[in-house]
Amino acid sequence: MVAAPMSLDAAWRRPPGWSSPHRPLRPREHVDLAIVGAGFQGLSAARQAARAGLGVRVLERGAVGSGASGLNGGQVIPGLKYDPETLVERFGPLAGQRLVDFVARTADHVFDLIEAEGLAVPRRRQGWIQAAHTESALAGLAARDRQWRAQGADVRLLDAAEVRALTGAAGYHGGWWDRRAGAIDPLALACEIARLASEAGAEIAETTPATRLRREGGGWIVETPRGEVLARKVLLATNAHSEALVPGLARSLVWLHSFQIATAPLSPDQDALVLPGGQPVSDSRRILVYFRKSADGRLVLGGRGRMGVPRRPEDWAHLDRAAHRLFPALPSLAVEKRWFGRVAMTPDHLPHVHEPEPGLLAAVGCQGRGVGLMTALGPRLADYLAGGDPEALPLPVTPIRPIPLYPFRRVGAAALIAWNRLLDAREP
C-alpha cells in the first residue's frame, strides 16, 4: 500500500522509542545483495542474508513500513486463497505439498519471530475467523475445514450463534475458525524487523528510490538520486510498486486500492460487544470486509475502495456503512482515522516468484496473506539468492507474463468491483 494524503504517523504511530535505521547511501557502494523495498519481504530477506555474512543494502523510496507492510489490516493468516487439494492438483504432489507445508506455517513464522526476539509488537493470537455471509459460502468453508483438518491444522467450523458470540457482528450464517492465525500491529512489526536487519549488518537507506536497474559485467547497478549500488544480486521487493525497474512486471499485476478506517477507542460497553473473542475477521463477500480490534481498543475495518485516489471522507462511506451494518447495536462509532493504499493482485490469485535474469529475483502477489507470507518468504528468497538451490523456494520460479490489453484492465477491474458490490448488496 501507499499512504493516503496524510502522514504515515497520522494513520498509526511508530513504536515507542523508535529510532530509524537509516544509513545514507554513499555515492558508489559495492554489496553482495541489493534489496529494493523495505517491507516485510525485503527486510526479512535482508536480515537473513546479513546473518549469512553477505553485504546487504536496502533501498526504500519512503520510510520503513510506509507501504503495504505498515498500513495493512494487521491480520496474520496462514494458507493461501486456494486450499490444499487445489494447490497439490495445480503444482503436483511433491511441489504442491511442499507449498502447502510452507503456507501452513507462515503465521507460526511471524509469532515465533516476535516471541524469540522479544519484539515490541502488539499482537493477539486467538485465531482468525472467516465469516460466511450466505449458506453457499458456509458450504465452501466446510470443504476448506475438511482439507486443512486433513493437514493437521487447528481449525473448526462455527455455526451462526458461535460467530455472533465470538465477533459480536450481525448477519453471518456461520464461519471458520483458524486458530493458527492472529493479529498484529503491522507497522510495529515492520519497524522491528528493520531493527533486526540493521543489527545483523544490513544497511537501510530511506527516502532513496531506485530509479534504474542495469546489468554491468556479472552483476547489477541500481541507480538512485543519491548514488549507485553495485551488487552481485538484486531482490526486487516492491510488489504493488513495481513500475519501472523490470520490463513487464508491473503489467503482470492488477493493482487496486484498499481502504481502512479506525474508530475512536471503544468505551467499555462497546468493547464488550465488538470482537469479544479477540479474533480478526474477514468475510466471504465478493468485495470482502475485514476487521479487527487494535491494541489501543479501536475497531479497525477495511475493504476494497474506489479505483481513484480518495479526496474526501465520503470516499470511505462504504466502510462506515459496513461498520453500522455489522454492529447495529452501536448507534455511533466515531471514525477518527481513514487511510488507503495500493495492493497488487495476480490474475491467478497466487503469489509469483520471477527471475527475469540470473541474479535478479522478484516475488509479488500477496492476495490478502502478506504479513505471514512475505515475512516467511523473505528468508527463503535470500537463501536462494545466496546458494542458487531451487529447493530453498516454496514456489516455482515462473516467467513474467504481462496481462494482455493491460491499459484496459483498470477499467475492467473497476466495472467488476462495482458489479460484485451490487451482487453482494442483493444477497440476503
N, C-alpha and C positions, 0 to 999 in steps of 0.2 A: 504494500500500500504506500501511498504518498500522503503526507499530512494535508489536511484541509487548510483553507486560508486562515489558519490560526497557528500559533507556535506549537511545537510538539508538547511542551510542558503545559500548555493550556488543556490538552487532552488528558495527559497523565504526567505526574511528576516523576522525575528520576529518583532512584533510591537515595535515602539519607546518606550524606557523606560522599556522594558520587563524585569521582574525580575522572575526568576524561582521559582515556589512554592515548590521546592524540600525540603523535610524533611527526613533526613536519617532514615532508618529503624533501630530500636533498636533490640538487639539480640532476644528478645521474647516479642511480643506485643499481647494484648488481645483487640479485637474490636467486635462490633456487625456485621459489614459488611466489608468483604474484596472484593475489585474490582480489577480484573486483566485487565489492559489495560486503558491507558489514552488518549482515543479518544473521539469523540462526545458522544457515548453511555455511556462509563464508567464515564466520567466527569459529564455528565448531571445527571446520577443516583447518583453519589457521592454528588453533590450539594443538590439534593432533599432529600436524606437520612440524610445528616448532618443537614439540616434545620429542619428535623423532630426529631432531638435530638439523632440520632444514632451515635455511634463511628465508623468512616469510615477510612479505609486505602486503598489507591490506589497504585497498584504496576505496574510500567511501565518499560519494559526492555530497552527502548531507552529514548527519551525525549518526553515531552508532544507534541502531534501532529506529531510525527515522522513517523507515519503510514499513512493509507489512509486519516485520518481526516485532516492532514496538507498538503497533497500532491495531493488531488483530483482535479477535474475540476472546483470546486467552484460553480457549478450550484445547486440552491436550488429549487427543483422541487417537487410539491405535487403529490399525487397519487402513483400508482404502475405500473408495466408493464401491468397488466390487468386492464380493465375498470370496472366501477361499476356493470354492469349486470353480468359479469363473476364472480366477487367476491361474489355477492349475490347468484348466482347459486351454486358456489363451497362451500360456508360456511353456506348457509341457510339465510332466510330472516332477522332474528334478528342479528345473529353474522356477517353476510355479510354486513348488513347496518351499524353496529357499526364500522366495519373495514373501510368501505367507508368514514364514517363521520370522522374517525381519520386521514386517509391519505389525505383527502381533506384539512386538516388544518395544515399539517406539515410545509409548508413554512411560514404560519402565525406564528407558534410557534417560528421559527428562527428569523424572522424580528421583531416580538413583543418583544422577549427577548432582542435583540440588542437595540431597542428603549427604553424599560422600564428601562434597567440597564445602558443605556448610554455607551455601549461597543464600544471600539475603533476598529471597524471592518469596513474596506472599503466595501461598498455594493452599488448595484443598484437594484431597484425593478421596472423594466419596463416590467416584464414578461419573459417568455421563449418561444422560437419558435421551434417546431418540424417540420423540413423541409422535404417535400416529394420528393424523387428522381425519382419516377415513378407515372403514373396515378393511378395504382392499390394501391400504398401506400397512395395517396391522398384520395382514396375512403375509406380506413381504417381509416384515420383521420377524415373523415366526420362522421363515426359511433362513434368515440371517442368524437367528438364535441357534437353530439346529446345526448350521455349518460351523459356527465358532465353538459351540459346545463340543463338537467332534474334534476340535483342535485343542481342547482342554482349557478354553478361556472361561474366566469367571463372569458369566453373563446370565441374564434370565429375562423372560417376558414379564410384562406388567399389564394388569387389567386397568380399566379406566379409573377405578377408585384408587388404585395404588399410584397412578400417575398424578392424580389430583392431590393425594396426600403428600407425596414427595415434592411436588413442584408448586402447588397452590394455583396452577394455571387451569383455566376452564376450557372445555371443548374438545378434549382429546379422547380417543376411543381406547387407548392403551399405549404401550410403548415397550421399549427395550432398554435394559439397564446394563451397561458395560462397566463393570466395577474395576477394570484396569485403568480407566481414564480419570480425568480430573480437570482442574482449572488453575491457572497461574496468572500472575501479573506479567504480561509479555514483555513490557519494556524493562522491568527489573531483570528478567531472565537474560535478555539481550545484553544489558549492561554488565551483568555478572560474567557471562561467557566472554565478553570482550576483556574483562579484567583478567580472567584465567588465561586467555590467549596472550595478552600482553606480558603477564608474569612468566609464561612459558618461553617468551623471547620473540613473539611475533610483533612487528611494528605496524601500528594502525594510523593511517592519515585520514582525518575527517576533512570535510569540505574540499576534497581533492578528486574531482570527477575524472574518470578515464575517458579520453576523447577519441583515441585511435589505438588500434592494435595491429601490429605488423610483424612479419617474420624478419629475422636477421640471423643469418647463419643457421645454427641448430637450435636457436631459441626465439624469444619474442621480445619486442619492445612495446611497452604500454606507455602511451603518451598522455600527459596531463598538463594543465596550465601551469603547474608548479615544478615540472621536471619530468624526467623519463625513468622508467624502471626496466632494466634489462633482466629478463627472467628465463630460466630454463623451461619452466612450465607455467601455465596460466589456468586458473579456475575462474570462470565467469559465473558468479553467484548473484545475479541480478534479477532473475525470474521475470516479474512483470515490467521491469525497466530495462529490457534487453534490446534497445532500439538500434544502436548504431555499430556495435563492435564486431558482430559476426553476421555475415550476409545470410538473410533468410530466417534467422532465429526469431526475430520479433514477429514475422509474418507466419510463423508456425503456431502462434498463441492467440487466443482471444482474450483481450483484457476488458474487464468490467469494473464498475465502481461498487464497492461495498460500503454501506453507511452504518454508523452506530450512534447511539445516544446513551447517556448515563443520567440517571435521575439524581436529585439531591439525596443525601444519606437518608435511608428509610428510618421512620420512627420505630420504636419498639413494637407497636401494634402492627405496623406494616411489615416489619422484618419477620414477624412470626407467620405472616401469610404468604410472603414471597419466597419461594425456594427454601422451605424449611429444612429439606433434606440436604441442602448444600451442593446438589449436583448441577452442573451446567446442562443446558437443554438445547437441542436442535430439533426442529420438527420435520415432517415428511412432505411439506408443501413443495410444489414445483419451484416456487420462489420462497425458499425456506426462511424461517425466522429462528434466530438463536439468541439465547440469553443466559446470563449468569449473575451472581452477586459478587461485587468486587470486595477487596479486603477492607475497604473503608465503608462497606454497608450500602452501596448503591446498586440499583438494578441497572445492568448494562445489557442493552438489547440491540441486535443488528440484523441486517438483511440487505438484499440487493437494492440498489438505488438507481436513479436516473443515469443515463449514459453521459450526459453533460456534466460539467463542473457545477456543483450547487452554489447558489448565490445568496440564499436567504433561509431562515429557519423553516419556512414552509416546505422546503425541499426534503425535509426529514419527517414530514407529517405522516407518511405511511407507517413509520415506526411508532410514532405517538399513538396512532390508532391501534396498532398491534398490541402495544402495552395495555391499553384500556380494554381491548377485547380479551386478552389473556387473564387480566386481573380486574374483573368488573366490580369486585367488592372494594376496590380502592378508587374512589372517585377522582382523586387528584394525585398524580405522580409528577411532580415538578421536574422538568428536564433542565439540567444545568450545563451539560456538555454535549456537543454534537461534532462529529468529525466523519471523514470519509477517506477512502483510499482505493488504490488500484490493485486488482487481483488478476492473476493470469490463469486461464483455463486452457487445457489442451482439448482438441476435438474428440479424443477418445476417452477423456476423463481419467487418464493415468499419468503419473509422473514420467518424465523422459530424461534420459541421460544421453548427451551427444558429445562426440569427439570429432568435430569437423576436420581437424588436422592433428597430427601427432603432437602431444603435449599441450593441447588446448581442450579443456573439458567444460561442459555446462550442464546443469541439472535444473529443470523447470517443471512447473505444474504441480501445485500442492493440493488442489481440489478440496480445500477446507480442512486438511490434515497437517498444515505446515509446521506447527510448533513441534510436534513429535517427529514428523517425517524428516524435516530438514535438520533438526538438531542431531538426529541419529544418522542421517545420510552423510553429513559433512565429514566426519572422520573416515567413513568408507571411501569417499572421493579422494581424501588426502592420501590414504593408503594406496589407492590405485595409481595416483599420480607419482607416488614415491617409488612403487615397485613394479607397476605395469601388470599386475596379476588381475585378470578379469573376475576371478573368484572373490576378490575384495568387494565387488559391487553386487548389491542385491537385485539390480535391474540390468538388463542387457543394454549395451551401447547401440543406439539406433541412429540412422541418418536424420538430418533435419528435413522436414517435409513442409514447405510453405503451403498455406491454405490457398486453394485456387480462388480467384476473384476476391482477393483479400480486401481491397478497398470497400467492397460492398458488405463485408462481414459485419461491421458495426451496425449498419442499417438493419441487417437481418437479425442480429442479436437483440437490438432494441425492440424490434417487432415481436420477436419470440418472448422476450421478457413481458411485454405488455399483454400478449395473448395468454401466457401462463398465469399471469397475475389475475386476469379475468376468469380463467378456469378455476383457479383457487378460490376466488370470491364466490363463484356459483355453486361450489360443492357445499353440502350441508355440514 
